[in-house]
Amino acid sequence: MNVWRSISRPLAALLVVTAVAACGGGAGDDSVAQAAADKLSPAQLAAAAAKEGAVVWYTTFADTDVQPIIAAFNKTYPNVKVNALRPSASELPQRIITEQRGGKYNADVVSGEGPQIAQLVQAGALQPYQPKDAPPLPDGLALPAGYRGVVYVLTTVLAWNPAVVAQRGLTAPKSWEDLTRPEWKGQFSIDPYAVNWYDSLIIAMGHDKALALLKALGANSPRFVQSHTVSLTNVQAGEPPVAATAYGYKASALKRKTPGELDFANGTPLPASLSLIDVVKNSPHPNAARLFDDWIVSKAGQEAVVRITNHTSIRTDVTNDAAVWDPTKWAPAWSHPVLAQSDYNNYLAEMKAALRAP
C-alpha cells in the first residue's frame, strides 16, 4: 500500500468512496470504490464504513458462532450493523454467482472453505483486496494476489467414543488405515464430500495410495454423514463409535466437555485446509466490506474467532488450542487452498466411487 504524505488526497478519497456508496455500489462502480478504499487509513476506512452503516456477510461459520463474532466486531465498530446469511457450504458459491448473473449484488463479504471460495474466484465474483495486517501464509502455501484473507485453519482428525470402544473390546484407532481392519466394519462414519481431506491425503501419500486407502475404507461399510457436527454427536451417543472425518477444533472442544464420550487423534502428517474471506464484486457497502475483512484477519479478530469457536489461526501472535494445532508435533499436510473446479469435481467423483457412497 502506498504511503500518502498529504492530508487532502486521503480526504478526497474518502469523499469519493462515500459518494460511490451513496449511489449503491452497482455494477461498474466497484473499481472506483476499490481504488479509493484501498488508500484510506484504518481510521478513515472506519469512518466511511460507519456512513454506510451496514455490511452483508455470507458465511459458513456455525450458526452458534455467527452472532458472538458479530458482537465482538461491534465492540470496536458499533456503527456498522452486520447482516449475516449462512447458506450451506455447497450452496454458498452458486448463490452469489446466481445473484450476480441476475444483476443483484447483495453480499459485501464472503467467508467459507477453500473450494467454495475458489469457485467464486474462478467465476470472477470477487473483488481483489489485501486486508491490512494480514499475516504471512504458512510455508508451502500460496494464494492468488488479492485473495489472501485467511479466517482459520481446519484440521481433519479421527474421533471416537472411548467408553463404547472399550465396551466392544476394540482398540481406539490411531490412523485411517486402522479403520480398514475387519473389526471396524460398519462401525465408523465418513463424509463422502470431504474433498479437502482427500486432497491432503493425496499430497501426503500420493494419489495411488490415497485412493487405495479410500477404497479399503469403502469396502469396510462406512456410514455416510455429511455434517461434521452430526458425526460427532453420533460418536458421543456411541452409534457409530468412530468418526473418520471429524474436525479437530470441534472434537477438542467436545472432549473438554464430555471426556468420557469423545476422544480424538491427530494424524501425522495432519490434513489441514484453509477457510478464507474475501470482498464480493460490486459490494453495496464497499468500505464496510473491507473494514470487516480487515478486522477478522487482524490480531483482535483472530483472538475473537479462536476464543468463540476454538478454530485455529495462522497468526503467530494468537494462542491456539495446543491439542488441535502444534506443527512441531503434527506437520500439516495442506490441501490446495484454491483447487481448480475440474480437480474438485474429479476428486469428489473419485471419493464417492471409492467409498461406495450413493
C-alpha positions as CSV (number, residue, x, y, z in Angstrom):
1,M,0.0,0.0,0.0
2,N,1.4,3.5,-0.9
3,V,2.1,5.9,1.9
4,W,0.1,9.1,1.4
5,R,2.0,12.2,2.5
6,S,-0.6,14.9,2.2
7,I,-3.9,15.3,4.0
8,S,-6.0,16.5,1.1
9,R,-5.6,13.3,-1.0
10,P,-6.9,10.9,1.6
11,L,-9.8,13.2,2.4
12,A,-10.6,13.4,-1.3
13,A,-10.5,9.6,-1.5
14,L,-12.9,9.4,1.5
15,L,-15.4,11.7,-0.3
16,V,-15.2,9.6,-3.5
17,V,-15.8,6.4,-1.5
18,T,-18.8,7.9,0.3
19,A,-20.2,9.2,-2.9
20,V,-19.9,5.8,-4.6
21,A,-21.5,4.0,-1.6
22,A,-24.4,6.5,-1.6
23,C,-25.1,5.6,-5.3
24,G,-25.5,1.9,-4.2
25,G,-22.2,0.5,-5.4
26,G,-23.8,-1.0,-8.5
27,A,-22.1,-3.0,-11.3
28,G,-19.2,-1.0,-12.8
29,D,-18.6,1.2,-9.7
30,D,-16.5,-1.3,-7.7
31,S,-13.2,-0.4,-9.4
32,V,-13.6,3.2,-8.3
33,A,-14.6,2.2,-4.8
34,Q,-11.7,-0.2,-4.6
35,A,-9.1,2.3,-5.7
36,A,-10.4,4.8,-3.2
37,A,-11.0,2.5,-0.3
38,D,-7.6,0.8,-0.6
39,K,-5.9,4.2,0.0
40,L,-7.8,5.0,3.2
41,S,-6.1,4.8,6.6
42,P,-7.8,2.5,9.1
43,A,-9.5,5.4,10.8
44,Q,-10.8,6.8,7.5
45,L,-12.0,3.4,6.4
46,A,-13.9,3.0,9.7
47,A,-15.5,6.4,9.2
48,A,-16.5,5.6,5.7
49,A,-17.9,2.3,6.8
50,A,-19.9,4.0,9.6
51,K,-21.5,6.2,7.0
52,E,-22.6,3.1,5.0
53,G,-23.9,1.7,8.3
54,A,-24.1,-2.0,7.4
55,V,-22.2,-4.9,5.9
56,V,-23.8,-8.1,4.5
57,W,-21.7,-11.2,5.4
58,Y,-22.3,-14.5,3.6
59,T,-20.6,-17.2,5.7
60,T,-20.3,-20.9,6.5
61,F,-19.5,-20.3,10.2
62,A,-21.6,-22.4,12.5
63,D,-25.0,-20.8,13.4
64,T,-24.0,-20.7,17.1
65,D,-20.8,-18.8,16.3
66,V,-22.1,-16.1,14.0
67,Q,-23.7,-13.8,16.5
68,P,-20.9,-13.9,19.0
69,I,-18.4,-13.0,16.3
70,I,-20.6,-10.1,15.2
71,A,-20.8,-8.9,18.8
72,A,-17.0,-8.9,19.0
73,F,-16.8,-6.9,15.8
74,N,-19.4,-4.4,17.1
75,K,-17.4,-3.8,20.3
76,T,-14.9,-2.0,18.1
77,Y,-17.2,-0.8,15.3
78,P,-20.6,-0.3,16.9
79,N,-21.9,1.9,13.9
80,V,-21.7,-0.9,11.3
81,K,-24.5,-3.4,11.5
82,V,-23.6,-6.9,10.3
83,N,-26.3,-8.8,8.5
84,A,-25.2,-12.4,8.2
85,L,-26.6,-15.0,5.9
86,R,-25.5,-18.6,6.4
87,P,-26.1,-20.9,3.4
88,S,-24.6,-24.3,3.4
89,A,-21.1,-24.7,2.0
90,S,-22.4,-26.4,-1.2
91,E,-25.0,-23.6,-1.7
92,L,-22.7,-20.7,-1.0
93,P,-20.9,-20.2,-4.4
94,Q,-23.9,-20.8,-6.5
95,R,-26.0,-18.4,-4.5
96,I,-23.6,-15.5,-5.1
97,I,-23.0,-16.4,-8.8
98,T,-26.7,-16.7,-9.4
99,E,-27.4,-13.4,-7.8
100,Q,-24.8,-11.6,-9.8
101,R,-25.9,-13.2,-13.1
102,G,-29.3,-11.7,-12.3
103,G,-27.8,-8.3,-11.7
104,K,-28.1,-8.4,-8.0
105,Y,-25.2,-7.6,-5.7
106,N,-26.4,-8.4,-2.2
107,A,-23.3,-9.7,-0.5
108,D,-20.4,-7.5,0.7
109,V,-18.0,-10.1,2.1
110,V,-18.0,-13.9,2.0
111,S,-16.2,-16.4,4.1
112,G,-16.0,-20.2,3.5
113,E,-13.8,-23.1,2.9
114,G,-11.2,-23.0,0.2
115,P,-13.1,-25.0,-2.5
116,Q,-16.1,-22.7,-2.2
117,I,-14.1,-19.5,-2.3
118,A,-12.1,-21.0,-5.3
119,Q,-15.3,-21.3,-7.2
120,L,-16.1,-17.7,-6.7
121,V,-12.6,-16.6,-7.6
122,Q,-12.7,-18.6,-10.8
123,A,-16.2,-17.2,-11.6
124,G,-14.9,-13.6,-11.3
125,A,-17.4,-13.0,-8.5
126,L,-15.0,-11.5,-6.0
127,Q,-13.1,-8.2,-5.8
128,P,-9.3,-8.4,-5.1
129,Y,-8.4,-6.8,-1.8
130,Q,-5.4,-7.2,0.5
131,P,-6.5,-6.9,4.2
132,K,-4.5,-4.7,6.4
133,D,-2.4,-6.5,9.0
134,A,-2.9,-9.9,7.2
135,P,-0.3,-12.4,8.5
136,P,2.0,-14.2,6.1
137,L,0.8,-17.6,4.8
138,P,2.3,-20.7,6.3
139,D,5.3,-22.2,4.5
140,G,4.3,-24.1,1.4
141,L,1.1,-22.3,0.8
142,A,0.2,-19.8,-1.8
143,L,-2.9,-17.8,-2.7
144,P,-3.7,-15.5,-5.6
145,A,-2.8,-11.9,-5.0
146,G,-5.8,-10.1,-3.7
147,Y,-7.4,-13.2,-2.3
148,R,-5.3,-13.9,0.8
149,G,-7.7,-13.3,3.7
150,V,-7.4,-16.4,6.0
151,V,-10.1,-16.8,8.7
152,Y,-9.0,-20.1,10.2
153,V,-7.4,-23.5,9.7
154,L,-9.4,-26.7,9.6
155,T,-7.9,-30.0,10.5
156,T,-9.4,-33.4,9.9
157,V,-9.0,-36.0,12.7
158,L,-10.2,-39.3,13.9
159,A,-12.7,-39.1,16.8
160,W,-14.2,-41.9,18.9
161,N,-16.2,-42.7,21.9
162,P,-13.7,-44.3,24.4
163,A,-16.4,-45.9,26.6
164,V,-18.2,-47.6,23.7
165,V,-14.9,-48.6,22.0
166,A,-13.8,-50.3,25.3
167,Q,-17.2,-52.0,25.8
168,R,-16.9,-53.6,22.3
169,G,-13.4,-54.9,23.1
170,L,-11.8,-52.7,20.5
171,T,-8.6,-50.6,20.5
172,A,-9.0,-46.9,19.6
173,P,-8.0,-46.2,16.1
174,K,-4.9,-44.0,15.6
175,S,-4.9,-43.9,11.8
176,W,-7.3,-44.2,8.9
177,E,-5.6,-47.4,8.0
178,D,-6.8,-48.9,11.3
179,L,-10.4,-48.5,10.2
180,T,-9.8,-50.8,7.2
181,R,-9.4,-53.8,9.6
182,P,-12.3,-56.3,9.8
183,E,-13.2,-55.4,13.4
184,W,-14.2,-51.9,12.3
185,K,-16.6,-53.0,9.6
186,G,-19.7,-50.8,9.8
187,Q,-18.5,-49.1,13.0
188,F,-17.4,-45.7,11.7
189,S,-18.8,-42.7,9.8
190,I,-17.2,-40.8,7.0
191,D,-18.0,-37.7,4.9
192,P,-18.0,-38.6,1.2
193,Y,-17.8,-34.9,0.3
194,A,-14.6,-34.2,2.4
195,V,-12.6,-33.2,-0.7
196,N,-10.1,-31.1,1.4
197,W,-9.3,-34.2,3.4
198,Y,-8.8,-36.3,0.3
199,D,-6.7,-33.6,-1.3
200,S,-4.5,-33.6,1.8
201,L,-4.1,-37.4,1.8
202,I,-3.0,-37.2,-1.9
203,I,-0.4,-34.6,-1.0
204,A,0.9,-36.6,1.9
205,M,0.7,-40.1,0.4
206,G,0.5,-39.7,-3.3
207,H,-2.6,-40.2,-5.4
208,D,-2.5,-44.0,-5.8
209,K,-2.0,-44.7,-2.1
210,A,-4.7,-42.2,-1.1
211,L,-7.2,-43.7,-3.5
212,A,-6.3,-47.2,-2.3
213,L,-7.0,-46.2,1.3
214,L,-10.4,-44.8,0.4
215,K,-11.3,-48.0,-1.5
216,A,-10.3,-50.0,1.6
217,L,-12.4,-47.8,3.8
218,G,-15.3,-48.0,1.4
219,A,-15.1,-51.8,1.5
220,N,-15.5,-51.7,5.2
221,S,-19.1,-50.4,5.1
222,P,-18.7,-46.9,6.5
223,R,-21.8,-44.9,7.4
224,F,-22.1,-41.6,5.4
225,V,-22.6,-38.4,7.3
226,Q,-22.0,-35.0,5.6
227,S,-22.4,-32.8,8.7
228,H,-19.3,-32.8,10.8
229,T,-21.3,-31.7,13.9
230,V,-23.7,-34.6,13.5
231,S,-20.9,-37.0,13.1
232,L,-19.5,-36.1,16.5
233,T,-22.9,-36.1,18.1
234,N,-23.3,-39.6,16.8
235,V,-20.0,-40.6,18.3
236,Q,-21.0,-39.1,21.7
237,A,-24.1,-41.3,21.5
238,G,-21.9,-44.3,20.5
239,E,-23.5,-45.1,17.2
240,P,-21.3,-45.4,15.4
241,P,-18.5,-45.1,17.9
242,V,-15.9,-43.6,15.4
243,A,-15.9,-40.6,13.0
244,A,-13.2,-40.8,10.4
245,T,-13.6,-37.2,9.1
246,A,-14.1,-35.1,12.2
247,Y,-12.9,-31.5,12.6
248,G,-10.2,-31.1,15.2
249,Y,-11.4,-27.9,16.6
250,K,-14.9,-29.3,17.4
251,A,-13.6,-32.7,18.6
252,S,-11.2,-30.9,21.1
253,A,-14.0,-28.6,22.4
254,L,-16.4,-31.6,22.9
255,K,-13.7,-33.7,24.5
256,R,-13.2,-31.0,27.2
257,K,-17.0,-31.1,27.9
258,T,-17.6,-34.8,27.7
259,P,-14.2,-36.6,28.0
260,G,-15.9,-40.0,28.7
261,E,-17.8,-39.8,25.4
262,L,-15.3,-38.4,23.0
263,D,-11.6,-38.6,22.2
264,F,-9.6,-37.8,19.1
265,A,-6.2,-38.3,17.4
266,N,-4.3,-36.0,15.0
267,G,-2.7,-37.7,12.0
268,T,0.9,-37.4,11.1
269,P,1.0,-35.6,8.8
270,L,-2.1,-33.8,9.8
271,P,-4.7,-33.0,7.0
272,A,-5.2,-29.2,7.0
273,S,-7.1,-26.7,4.9
274,L,-8.0,-23.0,5.0
275,S,-11.2,-21.1,5.4
276,L,-10.9,-17.8,3.5
277,I,-12.6,-14.4,3.4
278,D,-12.9,-12.0,0.5
279,V,-14.7,-8.9,-0.6
280,V,-17.5,-9.6,-3.1
281,K,-17.5,-7.8,-6.5
282,N,-19.7,-4.7,-6.6
283,S,-20.5,-4.9,-3.0
284,P,-23.2,-2.4,-1.9
285,H,-21.1,-1.4,1.2
286,P,-17.5,-1.4,-0.1
287,N,-15.9,0.3,2.8
288,A,-17.7,-1.8,5.4
289,A,-16.8,-4.9,3.5
290,R,-13.1,-4.0,3.6
291,L,-13.4,-3.0,7.3
292,F,-14.9,-6.4,8.3
293,D,-12.3,-8.2,6.2
294,D,-9.5,-6.2,7.9
295,W,-10.9,-6.9,11.4
296,I,-11.4,-10.6,11.1
297,V,-7.8,-11.3,9.9
298,S,-6.3,-8.9,12.5
299,K,-5.0,-10.0,15.8
300,A,-8.1,-8.8,17.6
301,G,-10.4,-10.5,15.1
302,Q,-8.4,-13.7,15.2
303,E,-8.4,-13.8,19.0
304,A,-12.2,-13.5,18.9
305,V,-12.5,-16.3,16.4
306,V,-10.3,-18.6,18.4
307,R,-12.0,-17.7,21.7
308,I,-15.5,-18.1,20.3
309,T,-15.1,-21.1,18.0
310,N,-11.9,-22.9,19.0
311,H,-10.8,-22.6,15.4
312,T,-7.1,-22.3,14.6
313,S,-5.5,-19.1,13.5
314,I,-2.4,-18.8,11.2
315,R,-1.3,-15.8,13.2
316,T,1.8,-16.5,15.3
317,D,0.7,-13.8,17.8
318,V,-2.5,-15.6,18.6
319,T,-2.7,-18.6,21.0
320,N,-4.4,-21.7,19.6
321,D,-5.7,-24.9,21.1
322,A,-2.5,-26.9,21.6
323,A,-4.3,-30.2,21.3
324,V,-5.5,-29.2,17.9
325,W,-2.6,-27.4,16.4
326,D,1.1,-27.8,17.0
327,P,3.1,-28.1,13.8
328,T,6.2,-29.3,15.8
329,K,4.2,-32.4,16.7
330,W,1.9,-32.8,13.7
331,A,3.3,-31.5,10.5
332,P,0.4,-30.1,8.4
333,A,-0.5,-31.7,5.0
334,W,-2.0,-28.7,3.4
335,S,-4.8,-29.2,0.8
336,H,-4.7,-26.8,-2.1
337,P,-6.3,-23.6,-0.8
338,V,-7.7,-22.7,-4.3
339,L,-8.4,-26.0,-6.0
340,A,-9.5,-25.8,-9.7
341,Q,-13.1,-26.7,-10.2
342,S,-12.2,-29.5,-12.5
343,D,-9.9,-31.0,-9.9
344,Y,-12.5,-30.6,-7.2
345,N,-15.1,-32.4,-9.3
346,N,-12.7,-35.2,-10.2
347,Y,-11.7,-35.7,-6.6
348,L,-15.3,-35.7,-5.4
349,A,-16.2,-38.3,-8.0
350,E,-13.3,-40.5,-7.0
351,M,-14.2,-40.2,-3.4
352,K,-17.8,-41.2,-3.8
353,A,-16.9,-44.1,-6.1
354,A,-14.1,-45.4,-3.8
355,L,-16.2,-45.1,-0.7
356,R,-19.2,-46.6,-2.4
357,A,-21.3,-43.6,-1.5
358,P,-24.7,-43.0,-3.1
